[in-house]
């Protein structure tokens, strides 16, 4: 007769707090990117070339930046309010992320390691 024993929490490879902190960090990176896009749209020579409809739509970037900031803060507040750092196995969830640099950063944070360097332009193809 075989007996299967469930993994102990300490045997699981990821910490929930680190994972959530990684998500909050990624949200903050997105917010910074949106703010840079917003700055480009405010360039003096662009203003005269944009019509009112485009300007109104571009103002949505400000709303996106504000929402990203709020979400990042919320996720960090959830981490801070948790009574303990639950151990979880996020292997499948992390494997499902198709952006390599994002997956590597989140995987590192979930494992309690320093995230890889994020300096320089974001990776990926321009679509």
N, C-alpha and C positions, 0 to 999 in steps of 0.2 A: 504494500500500500504506500503510495507516495503522498507526501504532504507538501503542499506549496505554502511557502511563508511569504507574506507581503513584505515589501521593502519597508524598512524603518525610515522615518523622515530624514534621518541623518544620512541615509544612503542615496537619497534623491539628489540629482546633480545641480539643481537650481534653487536660488532663493527668491521668493516672491517679491521681497522688498527691493532687491537689486534689479529684478526684472522691471518692476514698476518705475524705479528711478531711471532706468534706461529708456523707458517709454516717455517719461517726462522730459528727459534730455533730448530725445528725438523731436518731440513736439516743440521744444525751445529752439532747436536748430531750424525747424520749419518756419517758426515765427521770425527768426532772424533773416531767413531767405525772403520771406514775404516783405519784410521791412526794407530790404535792399531793393526789391522789385518796385516798391512804392517810391523809393528815392529816385530810381531811374525814371519813373513816370512823372515825377515832379520837375524834371530837367526843364530849364527856361525855354529852350528851343523846341521842346515837345508841346508845350502848352497851347501855342497858337495853332498847331496842326491837328489838335484833337477836338472833336465836336462834343456837344453836351452829353450825348448818350454814352460815348466812350468814357468821358470823365466820370460820369455817375457810376458806370460799371467798375472803373478803376478804384473808386472810393470803397468798393467792396473789399479791396485788399486790406484796408484799415480794419474792417470788421473781422476778416479772417485772422489778422495778426492779434487782435484783441481776444478772439475766441481761443486761439492757440495758447496765448499766455494764460488765460483762465483755466484751460484744460491741464496745462503743465502744472500749474499751482495746485489744482485739485488733486491730481495724481500724487504729487509730493505730500499733500496733506493727508491723503489716505495712507500712505506709507508711514508717516509720522504717528498716525492715530492707531495703527495696528498694534495689538499687545505683544506680538512676537512675529518673527520672520518665518513664515511658513516655508517649508521645503517642498518643492514641486518638481515634476519632470516636464519641462517645456520643450523637449527634444523635437517632437513632431511639429509643434507650433513654430519653433525657430527654423526648422527645415523647410517649412512652407513659405518662408520669406524669400522672394526671388531676387531682391537687391542685395548683392554680396556684402557691400560695406555696411549696410544697415543690419544685416544678419550677424555679421562679425561683432559689431558694437553691442548689439542686444545680447548675443551669446556670452560675451565677456562679462557684461554687467550681471547677467543672470547667474553666472558662475562665481561672482564676487571678485572678478579680476578687473584691472584697468582696461578701459576700452581702447582700441587701436587709435592711433593719431587721426584727427579729423581736420587737420589744417589743409588748406588748399581748396580748390573748387570741388564741388560735389562730383562724384563719379557718375557715369552713365552716359547714354547717348542723348543727343538733342533730337527730340521728335518734332 
